[in-house]
Amino acid sequence: MNKLRDAIDKGKFILTAELGPPKGTDVSNFMNKAEILSSYFDGINITDNQSAVMRLSSLAGCLHLLRAGGTPIMQVTCRDRNRLAIQSDLLGAYSLGIENVLALTGDHPRFGDHPQAKAVYDLDSVQLISVIKSLNEGQDMVGKQLKGATNFIIGAAVSPIAVPLEPELSKFEKKVLSGATFFQTQAVFEPEKMENFMKFARKFNVKIIAGVLILKSVRMVEFINANVPGLDIPESVEVAIRKADDAEEEGIRIAASLVKELRDIVDGVHLMAIGNEHRCVDVLEKAGIV
Amino acid sequence: MVVTEKKNLNEIVQILKSLNCRNIAIIGCGSCATLAGTGGEKEVEELSNLLKNFGFSIAFKSVIDTACHERLAIKSIKEARGISLDCFLVLSCGSGVQNIADVIDKPVIAGLNTVFIGKTKRPGIFLEYCQSCGDCILSETGGICPKTRCPKGVLNGPCGGMHKGKCEVDETKDCIWVKIHEKLNLNERRKIRFSNFEILNRKPRSVGG
């Protein structure tokens, strides 16, 4: 059963979380986390060489997750594969029971552990969305008929607090028109900014799932501010983490209170714990969701 | 223009030696390579003097108006008839070098590296502006090419790495999609068309004939 489709169809508050595959073939830790998350979340994003760091593939990670009883959202970036490889992986994924995808452009290889890698970007995220839509309609991107179509739920990313915002909103609109039906946002820390974005997003019939980052240490805050493209942690949050006796607990508290506030604003939340996935459930409990 | 850079002198000397060349023709280009300061009269003269110091004999020198033009190249090289030459050292872009190679049966040596099609910001400062993709969308993107000037070449707006209007890959540079939006807003043409998939990925091609 596709829990994500169910949650979307029933208008439930959607809960998703992010899980990165291991760098290597030992999936035991990944499986432990996958099993915990599977019982609480409607979908679990399996990252695709996140931050351009080479890892076990998103497709294989999704299969492991399916075996653990979870509902995968396969992240697909345009960075590492051309249009042939992307389409054939998508067909393969669907044939193996993966029904949800998140279409992304992908961080540039310059930031990863293989900075000399060829940056492919044969397609961009908007084009990728329309390619997936055409696979859903039984055709590849050049119009050739498929023997068996896909039926993916197509997701995309948006940064509701991008500066400047207008080009981002224009791209958001293109993603909707190309076939994206749900959006997972870049991490938000200020619910009022999300409210502002929602005034625009509500014009479209799509689900908005707000990204919530679970911080665990001062080091993590510093690392993100220095290294993660397009993500800024506000000073007030940074100060709270610095001042806290237990930074990890403070991170949980901040995330839980965000989830609570966002509940009335958006259609769901997407928890990003970056290595600390076993605490995702604590955030939901503290926020009064489970 | 086609922007070129000078090859390292040692690299040129090594190639000349490996091919046992003694009597050398140096060919320059009066177009892009002259503007780039890599293959004009001045640079042909400079390289000629440098190579003489290495013991080579420069038996023929010519700057062709346009080194990538077949008829002009044939005309210029006719002047070298009767001169004993071991090779042609060409200071032009890759098209010029290949054009010379098409019209003579002597070894041709590239004296420059071809780097991109771009503009001269000021003498010595060049910016890549065109990838010659064969499907120009500049009329729709405010005269700014995202395929060339975005490190990811994305065609539908800024990627998620855009930060305060700057590029994910180089924070000192503006996000080109932000620039495109600013330019279009300035001209009150806010709607950017959806790109199709016809953008070519650099395949060799010819125009006409």
Interface residues (C-beta under 8 A of the other chain):
Chain A: C78 R79 R83 L104 T105 D107 H108 R110 F111 A119 Y121 D122 L123 D124 S125 V126 Q127 M141 A157 S159 A162 V163 P164 E166 P167 E168 S170 K171 K174 L177 S178 Q186 P229 G230 D232
Chain B: P151 K152 G153 V154 L155 N156 G157 P158 C159 G160 G161 M162 H163 K164 G165 E168 V169 C175 W177 V178 I180 H181 N185 R190 I192 F194 S195 F197 N201
